[in-house]
Amino acid sequence: MFDKLKALREGAAVKAKALTSRTAGALESSKAHLGDAAASARAKGLELAGATADRGRELAGATADRGRELAGATAEKGRALAGATAEKGSALVEQHWQTIERVTVDGLLSVSAEKLKDEAMVKDVLERAYEALPTVIRLVLPRERYLEIVIQKKQPLLAKIEGARNRRQERAQSDAAGKDRDG
């Protein structure tokens, strides 16, 4: 019976050894497959990351190109609108020049000829004259543009002011002469 038991134990040991050997082999094989799978997954991940980065660069380049196109188109449209606005502004100035000129001359008539030589004084009076312009003109003609135009046309305006002063003086003298005759 001991022999039988001993034989069974030795048989079980051989079977356990064979099973352990097979398990170790399977474990090594699994490790190898896992290593291969991990390497394959890592390679696939790197491939996908590279493809994603390439696609990101393509999209960024396309977005930048489109942005440049839109910026160029916007700049062109801005220049066209600025030109159209300037033309409308010039047309408005021409259309209303008599009013602008009258208000400006009336504003500057109160300033003595000596003070008209002082640029700061003239600019101050012109600022007030701008406020006296009709609203429709002030809405379309910015203050800075008004000042530019009036300063460009300063000499003809000064001549009109001098003419208006002379007419006032002649009227005053003729009124005084008429009162002397009546009186």
Phi, psi and chi 1 to 4 in degrees:
 res  aa     phi    psi   chi1   chi2   chi3   chi4
   1 MET       -  -37.9  173.9  115.8  126.8      -
   2 PHE   -64.9  -33.2  -76.2  119.9      -      -
   3 ASP   -67.8  -39.5  -71.8  -24.2      -      -
   4 LYS   -65.4  -44.1 -141.8  177.0 -173.2 -171.6
   5 LEU   -63.7  -42.1 -150.5   53.4      -      -
   6 LYS   -63.7  -40.8 -169.5  174.7  178.5 -174.9
   7 ALA   -66.0  -41.3      -      -      -      -
   8 LEU   -63.8  -43.9  -80.5  173.9      -      -
   9 ARG   -63.9  -43.0 -164.4  171.2   42.3 -179.0
  10 GLU   -66.1  -37.1  -75.3  176.3   10.2      -
  11 GLY   -65.9  -41.1      -      -      -      -
  12 ALA   -67.4  -37.7      -      -      -      -
  13 ALA   -65.8  -41.1      -      -      -      -
  14 VAL   -65.6  -44.0  168.2      -      -      -
  15 LYS   -64.3  -40.7  -77.0 -175.8 -177.7  178.7
  16 ALA   -64.8  -39.3      -      -      -      -
  17 LYS   -66.0  -40.4 -161.9  174.1 -162.5 -179.7
  18 ALA   -66.6  -42.2      -      -      -      -
  19 LEU   -65.2  -42.1 -175.7   58.4      -      -
  20 THR   -63.2  -40.6  -57.7      -      -      -
  21 SER   -65.2  -44.2  175.6      -      -      -
  22 ARG   -64.5  -40.7  -82.9 -164.3  -43.0 -116.0
  23 THR   -64.1  -42.1  -56.9      -      -      -
  24 ALA   -64.2  -39.9      -      -      -      -
  25 GLY   -64.4  -44.0      -      -      -      -
  26 ALA   -65.4  -39.0      -      -      -      -
  27 LEU   -64.3  -44.1 -174.3   60.3      -      -
  28 GLU   -63.5  -41.2  -72.9  -59.3  -43.1      -
  29 SER   -64.0  -42.4  175.5      -      -      -
  30 SER   -62.7  -42.5  -67.9      -      -      -
  31 LYS   -60.4  -42.9  -79.6 -176.8 -176.6  177.8
  32 ALA   -64.6  -44.2      -      -      -      -
  33 HIS   -64.6  -41.4  -73.4  -46.3      -      -
  34 LEU   -63.4  -41.8  -83.0  175.2      -      -
  35 GLY   -61.3  -44.2      -      -      -      -
  36 ASP   -64.6  -41.5  -69.4  -15.8      -      -
  37 ALA   -65.3  -41.7      -      -      -      -
  38 ALA   -64.9  -43.4      -      -      -      -
  39 ALA   -64.0  -41.1      -      -      -      -
  40 SER   -65.6  -42.4  176.4      -      -      -
  41 ALA   -65.6  -41.4      -      -      -      -
  42 ARG   -63.0  -43.7 -173.0  177.6  -42.5  112.0
  43 ALA   -64.1  -43.3      -      -      -      -
  44 LYS   -64.4  -40.9 -172.3   64.6  173.9  174.9
  45 GLY   -61.6  -44.6      -      -      -      -
  46 LEU   -63.7  -39.1  -69.8  173.1      -      -
  47 GLU   -63.6  -45.2  179.3 -176.1  -34.8      -
  48 LEU   -65.5  -40.2  -72.3  173.8      -      -
  49 ALA   -63.5  -42.0      -      -      -      -
  50 GLY   -63.3  -44.2      -      -      -      -
  51 ALA   -64.2  -39.6      -      -      -      -
  52 THR   -64.8  -42.9  -57.8      -      -      -
  53 ALA   -63.9  -42.7      -      -      -      -
  54 ASP   -61.1  -44.4  -70.1  -16.4      -      -
  55 ARG   -65.3  -38.9 -176.9   65.4 -179.6  145.8
  56 GLY   -61.9  -43.2      -      -      -      -
  57 ARG   -63.9  -41.0  -78.9 -171.3  -71.2  -84.6
  58 GLU   -60.6  -47.3  -72.4  172.5   17.3      -
  59 LEU   -64.4  -41.3  -72.0  172.9      -      -
  60 ALA   -63.5  -42.4      -      -      -      -
  61 GLY   -63.3  -44.6      -      -      -      -
  62 ALA   -64.8  -39.2      -      -      -      -
  63 THR   -65.7  -42.1  -58.4      -      -      -
  64 ALA   -64.0  -42.4      -      -      -      -
  65 ASP   -61.9  -44.0  -69.8  -16.1      -      -
  66 ARG   -65.9  -38.5 -177.4   67.0  178.1  145.2
  67 GLY   -62.1  -42.4      -      -      -      -
  68 ARG   -64.4  -41.5  -78.9 -171.3  -71.7  -83.7
  69 GLU   -60.2  -47.8  -73.5  173.9   24.3      -
  70 LEU   -65.3  -39.1  -70.5  173.5      -      -
  71 ALA   -63.7  -42.1      -      -      -      -
  72 GLY   -63.4  -44.4      -      -      -      -
  73 ALA   -64.6  -39.5      -      -      -      -
  74 THR   -65.5  -41.4  -58.6      -      -      -
  75 ALA   -63.7  -42.8      -      -      -      -
  76 GLU   -61.8  -44.4  -73.7  177.7   33.9      -
  77 LYS   -64.0  -40.4 -173.7   68.9  172.1  175.0
  78 GLY   -61.6  -43.7      -      -      -      -
  79 ARG   -64.1  -40.4  -77.0 -171.2  -69.0  -85.2
  80 ALA   -64.5  -44.2      -      -      -      -
  81 LEU   -66.2  -38.8  -73.9  173.7      -      -
  82 ALA   -63.4  -41.6      -      -      -      -
  83 GLY   -63.9  -43.3      -      -      -      -
  84 ALA   -64.8  -40.6      -      -      -      -
  85 THR   -65.2  -41.6  -58.2      -      -      -
  86 ALA   -63.0  -40.8      -      -      -      -
  87 GLU   -64.1  -43.5  -72.9  174.6   18.9      -
  88 LYS   -64.5  -40.5  -75.6 -178.2 -178.0  177.9
  89 GLY   -62.1  -43.4      -      -      -      -
  90 SER   -64.7  -41.5  -64.9      -      -      -
  91 ALA   -63.3  -39.9      -      -      -      -
  92 LEU   -65.6  -41.5  179.7   84.5      -      -
  93 VAL   -62.0  -45.0  168.2      -      -      -
  94 GLU   -62.6  -43.8  -72.5  175.8   27.3      -
  95 GLN   -62.7  -39.3 -179.6 -177.6   -6.0      -
  96 HIS  -108.4   16.9  -66.1  -75.6      -      -
  97 TRP   -58.5  -38.9  177.7 -114.6      -      -
  98 GLN   -60.5  -42.0  -72.6  179.7  -21.4      -
  99 THR   -66.4  -45.8  -56.0      -      -      -
 100 ILE   -60.5  -45.5  -65.2  168.4      -      -
 101 GLU   -63.7  -44.9 -175.0  179.0   53.6      -
 102 ARG   -61.2  -47.9 -179.2 -177.1   43.3   77.5
 103 VAL   -63.5  -41.3  170.0      -      -      -
 104 THR   -66.0  -46.9  -57.2      -      -      -
 105 VAL   -62.9  -43.5  167.8      -      -      -
 106 ASP   -60.0  -39.6  -71.8  -11.5      -      -
 107 GLY   -66.5  -38.0      -      -      -      -
 108 LEU   -84.7  -14.1  -69.2  172.9      -      -
 109 LEU   -62.7  -30.7  -89.4  173.1      -      -
 110 SER   -76.3   -9.9   63.0      -      -      -
 111 VAL   -94.9  134.4  178.5      -      -      -
 112 SER   -67.0  155.8   69.7      -      -      -
 113 ALA   -58.6  -34.7      -      -      -      -
 114 GLU   -66.6  -41.0 -166.1   60.7   35.5      -
 115 LYS   -73.5  -21.3  -71.6 -174.3  178.1  178.8
 116 LEU   -66.6  -14.8  -75.5  177.1      -      -
 117 LYS   -82.0  -16.7  -65.8  176.3 -175.4  171.6
 118 ASP   -87.1  109.7  179.4    8.3      -      -
 119 GLU   -58.3  -40.1  -66.2  -67.6  -35.0      -
 120 ALA   -64.0  -42.2      -      -      -      -
 121 MET   -64.3  -44.7  173.6   60.4  101.1      -
 122 VAL   -62.3  -43.9  170.8      -      -      -
 123 LYS   -62.2  -40.4 -173.3  173.5  179.8 -175.9
 124 ASP   -62.2  -45.0 -175.2   50.8      -      -
 125 VAL   -66.4  -39.2  172.7      -      -      -
 126 LEU   -65.2  -36.1  -70.1  175.7      -      -
 127 GLU   -59.6  -44.0  -66.8  -90.3  -11.9      -
 128 ARG   -69.2  -36.5  -73.5 -177.5  -67.2 -162.8
 129 ALA   -64.8  -36.4      -      -      -      -
 130 TYR   -58.6  -42.7  175.9   80.6      -      -
 131 GLU   -63.9  -24.6  -65.4  -59.8  -35.3      -
 132 ALA   -84.2   -9.0      -      -      -      -
 133 LEU   -66.8  152.4  -71.2  171.8      -      -
 134 PRO   -57.9  148.2  -23.2   32.2      -      -
 135 THR   -56.8  -41.9  -56.0      -      -      -
 136 VAL   -58.3  -36.2   68.9      -      -      -
 137 ILE   -72.7  -43.4  -64.4  172.7      -      -
 138 ARG   -66.6  -29.4  -76.4 -174.8  -71.9  130.7
 139 LEU   -68.0  -33.5  -73.8  174.4      -      -
 140 VAL  -100.1  -27.7 -179.6      -      -      -
 141 LEU  -105.4  105.0 -177.7   64.1      -      -
 142 PRO   -63.1  152.1  -13.8   23.2      -      -
 143 ARG   -53.4  -45.5 -177.8 -177.6  -49.5  -92.0
 144 GLU   -62.0  -41.8  -67.0   76.1   24.3      -
 145 ARG   -66.6  -40.4 -178.0   69.6 -179.6  127.5
 146 TYR   -57.5  -48.2  164.2   77.5      -      -
 147 LEU   -61.6  -41.0  -67.7  171.6      -      -
 148 GLU   -59.8  -47.8  -74.5  173.9   18.1      -
 149 ILE   -62.7  -47.6  -68.2  167.9      -      -
 150 VAL   -65.8  -38.9  171.3      -      -      -
 151 ILE   -68.0  -36.7  -70.7  171.1      -      -
 152 GLN   -63.0  -35.4  -74.9  173.3   -3.1      -
 153 LYS  -101.2   26.5  -60.8 -177.3  178.4 -150.7
 154 LYS   -59.7  -47.0 -177.8  178.7  178.4 -179.4
 155 GLN   -62.5  -48.7  -68.8  -51.7  -42.3      -
 156 PRO   -61.2  -35.5  -19.7   27.0      -      -
 157 LEU   -67.0  -42.0  -72.8  170.8      -      -
 158 LEU   -62.7  -36.8  -70.3  174.8      -      -
 159 ALA   -65.0  -40.7      -      -      -      -
 160 LYS   -64.5  -40.5  -73.8 -146.4 -179.5 -112.9
 161 ILE   -62.0  -45.0  -68.1  167.0      -      -
 162 GLU   -62.3  -42.1 -169.9   61.3   35.1      -
 163 GLY   -61.9  -43.8      -      -      -      -
 164 ALA   -64.1  -39.5      -      -      -      -
 165 ARG   -64.7  -41.9  -76.8 -170.3  176.7  141.7
 166 ASN   -63.3  -43.1  -70.4  -21.2      -      -
 167 ARG   -62.2  -42.4  -77.5 -170.2  -58.0  -81.3
 168 ARG   -60.1  -44.6  -83.4 -173.9 -178.6  176.9
 169 GLN   -65.7  -41.5 -171.0  175.0   13.2      -
 170 GLU   -63.1  -42.3  -71.9  170.7    4.9      -
 171 ARG   -62.7  -42.9  -97.1 -173.0  -96.8  134.4
 172 ALA   -63.6  -41.1      -      -      -      -
 173 GLN   -67.8  -40.9  -72.6  173.4   -8.6      -
 174 SER   -70.1  -34.3   73.2      -      -      -
 175 ASP   -66.5  -40.1  -73.1  -12.9      -      -
 176 ALA   -66.0  -40.2      -      -      -      -
 177 ALA   -66.3  -38.8      -      -      -      -
 178 GLY   -66.8  -36.5      -      -      -      -
 179 LYS   -70.0  -36.6  -75.1 -177.0 -177.4  178.8
 180 ASP   -63.5  -40.4  -74.7  -17.7      -      -
 181 ARG   -70.0  -37.1  -83.4 -175.6  -95.1  144.9
 182 ASP   -75.0  -31.2  -67.6  -19.1      -      -
 183 GLY   -80.0      -      -      -      -      -
